[in-house]
Amino acid sequence: MSRVVLGMATASAVALVALSAVPVAGQAPAAAYRSPRTADGKPNLNGIWQANNEANWDLQSHMARAALQLRAGPFGPLPAASVLALGAVGAVPPGPGVVEGDEIPYLPAALAQKKKNQDNWLTSDPEIKCYLPGVPRATYMPYPFQIFQSASSIFIAYEYAGAVRNVFLKDPGPPPIDSWMGQSVARWEGETLVIDAKGFNDQSWFDRAGNFHTEDLHVVERYTRIQPDVLNYEATIEDPRTFSRPWKISMPLYRRLDKGAQIMDFKCVEFVEELMYGQYRKTPLPR
């Protein structure tokens, strides 16, 4: 092919791409999605939803690794002896991360504590003992949750550990006590449900990678229905005793469309009784 013909073909291709990027005259931009409404005219968020990501393993971007708890090996890190028998089941799948900017701005002492949490994952992660997951972790654990919404109330039920949240539509005042799931107060900003949550204890983690907080945790969540079966979820996290500034996570949440989809029982407290109290048997079982 001659240079002239090649040049003409290239110019034509460029022109075609350029024309395809120009909207047809009078064509309006695509309208933003508007959620169906409940009886009181609010966006309808009712349904069973679930995250589809690796955030529960690690909020930040991460490569696959052999285990959540590692030890030094002759040619690189190896699974810690206590988790070695888990094999591939105990490995960590890779994930692109859900943290804005991929940075969790720990204060120096808090960063050292996060590392300590990682090194002692098997005995430290509250998920292992079936403690309530806290906020926002309950949202992206690998279990579904259901939003119940009416004109007078919003209630969220999580499959994991039977966790629940009664979301107030009118601020009842300061939380009376610190708790695993905190106190949640909601308001609407257009298409978005904004939930302000505080009053947490310091016992929950954000993921299996040891990311944690103190009792000063304050979480502001934003739920926006962006497609018929997709919610956009954002959570801004603030804890001045742990982080140097607020930081944010975001992810899509997907409606469960399985035939007969429902929140089922995964009340795992009884599943960990042997782990936590087996040593107190009159004749303990072998470990």
Helices and strands as residue ranges (DSSP letters): H 3-20, E 47-51, E 70-71, E 78-79, G 81-90, G 100-102, H 108-119, H 121-124, H 137-140, E 145-149, E 154-158, E 164-168, E 183-189, E 192-198, E 218-227, E 230-238, E 247-255, G 268-272, H 273-277, G 278-280
